[in-house]
Each structure stands twice: as C-alpha cells, then as structure tokens.
C-alpha cells in the first residue's frame, strides 16, 4: 500500500464520521474522527523530516484539520465526563453537571458548523494528500528508516520524561499514542513486521494514560464547577487517576 493511500483512507474515515456527527451528534463518530486525525498527525511528524530533507512543501490545510480536532476534543471531553460523572455524583448534582456539559457540547458543535461553512472538506483532503503523494516517490527503505528513527527518538524522550521529577504524563501519552499508530502503519503500509508484544504494550499503555487523562479532565471541571461538589468525590477521582499512574509505572 502507498502511504498516500493510507492517509486518504484515514481522511475518508474522518470525513464520513464528521458528516455523521454533524447530523446527530453521534458520540462514536466523534471518537472515530479524532482517531483518524491522530493517525494523520502522527505521520505528519515524520513528514516534517522528509520535507526538510527533500524540500517538499506543506499543505496549509493541516491547520484546518487541527482546528477541527481541537473543537471535537471539547465535545469528546464533555461526552466522557457525562458518562464518568454519572456513577460518581449524587443524582441532583449529576443532572446539573450534565446540563453544563451538554451546553458546552452544543456551543462546540455550533462553532464547528460555522467554521466548516467556510471550507470544503473535500478540498482540505485534496490539498493534504498532495504532500503525501510526493512522499510516495521516495524510497520505501528511507521512509521506514525515518519512521523507526522517530519512534526510537520518542522512546528516549519518554524515558527521560518518565525519570523526571516533574514528569508530564500528558506528553508521554501523546508520544506513546504516536508510537503505536506509526508501528501499526509500518506493518499496514510497508509490510515491515513489528514485534506483537511491543504493539500490545504501547496500546495498553496508551489506554491507561487515556483513562488517566479523562479522570484528570473530570476532576478539573468538577473542581471549577459552580455546582457544589463533595470534596470526597474529588479526592476519590484524584486517587483513581493516581492509581492508574502506579499501574502504568509498574508495567
């Protein structure tokens, strides 16, 4: 498979899920469109090195995709908080918090719709894919080398951050997810066999850190909410998040 074909499929996934969620605010579609964009952005990190080496040019449409990703992130956070708070808050507090989240979801969808009214998703896809088609002309061995080199560099950054006294788990989460997407890409696009245990480890670590992130987002919003939240609830959420970090560090 060509790299441009892989990217086109991810962009098609993004477009189809975007169309679905704009119609009915489908939660699964929001999740899936964000995963599709994360995979595109992961490859874009490699693209930067190839662009520098081969004097190719970037498509400006990446910024449009980034903006959609940012707004959809607000929607996704609220969706997850509604689900997570249901089992942690008393009913009255939960209903109040859910209304707050739904208000933010509606605002974000309005913002997303207004932004996309000025852009053609098909044009965005076409301009982005042009860059990746240029990469198809490069030797596959060279592209594989660049991807593996980036994954290895990320691993060094992860270990450095992991051992830091002020460890930023948000950074580690992003790096681990990038690594996983690129390792899978090496197999799907270039038929480069990757150790199965490595993929499983990266996927599981990303999942643990993803759950940790969701709890932190919930804690942050509940702490800043106008709704009076029992301090024990906040302490329990914080403890859950810390327990996940302990699980990750022990794996």
C-alpha positions as CSV (number, residue, x, y, z in Angstrom):
1,X,0.0,0.0,0.0
2,X,1.2,3.5,-0.7
3,X,1.5,6.0,2.2
4,X,-0.8,8.4,0.3
5,X,-3.5,5.6,0.2
6,X,-3.2,5.1,3.9
7,X,-3.6,8.8,4.6
8,X,-6.5,9.0,2.1
9,X,-8.3,6.2,3.9
10,X,-7.9,8.0,7.2
11,X,-9.1,11.3,5.8
12,X,-12.1,9.4,4.3
13,X,-12.8,8.0,7.8
14,X,-12.6,11.5,9.2
15,X,-15.0,12.9,6.6
16,X,-17.6,10.2,6.9
17,X,-17.6,10.4,10.7
18,X,-17.7,14.2,10.6
19,X,-20.8,14.0,8.4
20,X,-22.5,11.6,10.8
21,X,-21.8,13.6,14.0
22,X,-22.8,16.9,12.4
23,X,-26.2,15.3,11.7
24,X,-26.9,13.6,15.0
25,X,-24.1,14.4,17.4
26,X,-23.1,10.7,17.5
27,X,-20.5,10.0,20.2
28,X,-18.8,7.1,18.5
29,X,-18.4,9.2,15.3
30,X,-16.7,12.0,17.3
31,X,-14.3,9.4,18.8
32,X,-13.6,7.8,15.4
33,X,-13.0,11.1,13.5
34,X,-10.5,12.1,16.2
35,X,-8.7,8.7,16.0
36,X,-8.5,9.1,12.2
37,X,-6.9,12.6,12.6
38,X,-4.5,11.4,15.3
39,X,-3.2,8.9,12.8
40,X,-2.7,11.6,10.1
41,X,-1.0,13.9,12.6
42,X,1.3,11.1,13.7
43,X,2.5,10.6,10.1
44,X,2.8,14.4,9.7
45,X,5.5,14.3,12.4
46,X,7.6,12.1,10.0
47,X,6.6,14.2,7.1
48,X,8.4,17.2,8.6
49,X,11.7,15.4,8.4
50,X,11.2,14.3,4.8
51,X,10.1,17.8,3.8
52,X,13.2,19.3,5.3
53,X,15.4,16.7,3.5
54,X,13.7,16.9,0.2
55,X,12.5,20.5,0.1
56,X,8.8,19.5,-0.3
57,X,6.1,21.9,0.7
58,X,3.4,21.5,3.4
59,X,-0.3,21.8,2.6
60,X,-1.8,24.7,4.6
61,X,-4.9,22.6,5.2
62,X,-3.3,20.8,8.2
63,X,-4.2,23.8,10.3
64,X,-7.9,23.4,9.3
65,X,-7.7,19.8,10.4
66,X,-6.0,20.8,13.7
67,X,-8.8,23.3,14.4
68,X,-11.5,20.7,13.8
69,X,-9.5,18.3,16.1
70,X,-9.4,20.9,18.8
71,X,-13.1,21.7,18.8
72,X,-14.0,18.0,18.6
73,X,-11.8,17.4,21.6
74,X,-14.0,19.7,23.7
75,X,-17.0,17.7,22.6
76,X,-15.4,14.4,23.3
77,X,-14.3,15.6,26.8
78,X,-17.8,16.6,27.7
79,X,-19.2,13.3,26.4
80,X,-16.8,11.3,28.5
81,X,-17.4,13.5,31.6
82,X,-21.2,12.9,31.4
83,X,-20.6,9.2,31.4
84,X,-17.9,9.2,34.1
85,X,-19.8,11.6,36.5
86,X,-23.0,9.5,36.4
87,X,-21.5,6.9,38.7
88,X,-19.6,9.3,40.9
89,X,-22.1,12.2,41.6
90,X,-25.4,12.2,43.5
91,X,-28.3,12.3,41.1
92,X,-29.1,16.1,41.6
93,X,-25.5,17.1,41.1
94,X,-25.1,14.8,38.1
95,X,-28.1,16.3,36.3
96,X,-26.8,19.8,36.9
97,X,-23.3,18.8,35.7
98,X,-24.8,17.0,32.7
99,X,-26.7,20.2,31.7
100,X,-23.5,22.2,31.8
101,X,-21.7,19.6,29.7
102,X,-24.5,19.5,27.1
103,X,-24.5,23.3,26.9
104,X,-20.7,23.2,26.1
105,X,-21.3,20.4,23.5
106,X,-24.0,22.5,21.8
107,X,-21.7,25.5,21.7
108,X,-18.8,23.5,20.3
109,X,-21.0,21.9,17.6
110,X,-22.2,25.4,16.6
111,X,-18.6,26.6,16.4
112,X,-17.6,23.6,14.3
113,X,-20.5,24.1,11.9
114,X,-19.7,27.8,11.5
115,X,-16.1,27.0,10.8
116,X,-16.8,24.3,8.3
117,X,-19.3,26.5,6.4
118,X,-16.3,28.4,5.0
119,X,-14.3,25.3,4.0
120,X,-14.8,22.3,1.7
121,X,-13.7,19.1,3.5
122,X,-13.0,17.6,0.0
123,X,-10.7,20.5,-0.8
124,X,-8.9,20.1,2.5
125,X,-8.4,16.4,1.8
126,X,-7.2,17.0,-1.8
127,X,-4.6,19.6,-0.7
128,X,-3.3,17.4,2.2
129,X,-3.0,14.3,0.1
130,X,-0.8,16.1,-2.5
131,X,2.0,16.2,0.1
132,X,1.8,12.5,0.8
133,X,1.8,11.6,-2.8
134,X,5.1,13.3,-3.1
135,X,6.4,11.1,-0.3
136,X,5.3,8.0,-2.4
137,X,8.2,8.9,-4.8
138,X,10.8,8.4,-2.1
139,X,12.5,5.0,-1.5
140,X,10.3,3.0,1.0
141,X,13.5,2.0,2.9
142,X,14.3,5.6,3.5
143,X,10.7,6.4,4.8
144,X,10.8,3.2,7.0
145,X,14.2,4.4,8.4
146,X,12.8,7.8,9.2
147,X,9.7,6.4,10.9
148,X,11.7,4.0,13.1
149,X,14.2,6.7,13.9
150,X,11.3,8.9,15.1
151,X,9.8,6.1,17.2
152,X,13.2,5.5,18.8
153,X,13.7,9.2,19.5
154,X,10.3,9.3,21.1
155,X,11.3,6.3,23.3
156,X,14.3,8.3,24.5
157,X,12.0,11.3,25.3
158,X,9.5,9.0,27.1
159,X,12.2,7.6,29.3
160,X,13.7,11.0,30.1
161,X,10.3,12.4,31.0
162,X,9.4,9.2,32.9
163,X,12.5,9.7,35.1
164,X,12.0,13.4,35.6
165,X,10.9,14.8,39.0
166,X,8.2,16.8,37.2
167,X,7.1,14.1,34.9
168,X,4.5,15.3,32.4
169,X,2.2,12.3,31.7
170,X,0.3,14.3,29.1
171,X,3.4,14.4,26.9
172,X,4.1,10.7,27.5
173,X,0.5,9.9,26.5
174,X,0.9,11.7,23.2
175,X,4.2,10.2,22.4
176,X,3.0,6.6,23.2
177,X,0.0,7.0,21.0
178,X,2.1,8.3,18.2
179,X,4.4,5.4,18.5
180,X,1.6,2.9,18.4
181,X,0.0,4.5,15.3
182,X,3.3,4.5,13.5
183,X,4.2,1.0,14.4
184,X,0.9,-0.2,13.0
185,X,1.5,1.9,9.9
186,X,4.8,0.2,9.3
187,X,3.0,-3.1,9.0
188,X,0.0,-1.9,7.1
189,X,1.8,0.3,4.5
190,X,5.3,-1.2,4.3
191,X,4.8,-4.8,5.4
192,X,7.5,-4.3,8.0
193,X,6.9,-6.8,10.7
194,X,6.7,-5.4,14.2
195,X,7.0,-7.4,17.4
196,X,3.5,-8.1,18.6
197,X,4.3,-7.6,22.3
198,X,5.6,-4.2,21.6
199,X,2.4,-3.1,19.9
200,X,0.3,-4.6,22.7
201,X,2.4,-2.8,25.3
202,X,2.1,0.6,23.5
203,X,-1.6,0.1,23.0
204,X,-2.2,-0.8,26.7
205,X,0.0,2.0,28.0
206,X,-1.8,4.5,25.8
207,X,-5.2,3.2,27.1
208,X,-4.1,3.5,30.7
209,X,-2.9,7.0,30.2
210,X,-6.0,7.9,28.2
211,X,-8.2,6.8,31.2
212,X,-5.9,8.8,33.5
213,X,-6.4,11.9,31.2
214,X,-10.1,11.5,31.3
215,X,-10.2,11.4,35.1
216,X,-8.0,14.5,35.2
217,X,-10.3,16.4,32.9
218,X,-13.3,15.4,35.0
219,X,-11.5,16.4,38.2
220,X,-10.5,19.8,36.7
221,X,-14.1,20.6,35.5
222,X,-15.8,19.4,38.7
223,X,-13.3,21.5,40.8
224,X,-14.1,24.6,38.8
225,X,-17.8,24.0,38.6
226,X,-20.4,26.2,40.2
227,X,-22.1,23.1,41.4
228,X,-21.1,22.3,45.0
229,X,-19.1,19.0,44.8
230,X,-18.3,16.9,47.9
231,X,-14.6,17.0,48.5
232,X,-14.6,13.3,49.0
233,X,-15.7,12.8,45.4
234,X,-12.9,14.9,44.1
235,X,-10.4,13.1,46.3
236,X,-11.7,9.7,45.1
237,X,-11.3,10.8,41.4
238,X,-7.8,12.1,42.1
239,X,-6.9,8.8,43.8
240,X,-8.3,6.8,40.8
241,X,-6.1,8.8,38.5
242,X,-3.0,8.3,40.7
243,X,-3.7,4.5,40.9
244,X,-3.6,4.4,37.0
245,X,-0.2,6.1,37.0
246,X,1.1,3.5,39.5
247,X,-0.3,0.7,37.3
248,X,1.5,2.3,34.2
249,X,4.8,2.8,36.0
250,X,4.7,-0.8,37.3
251,X,4.1,-2.3,33.8
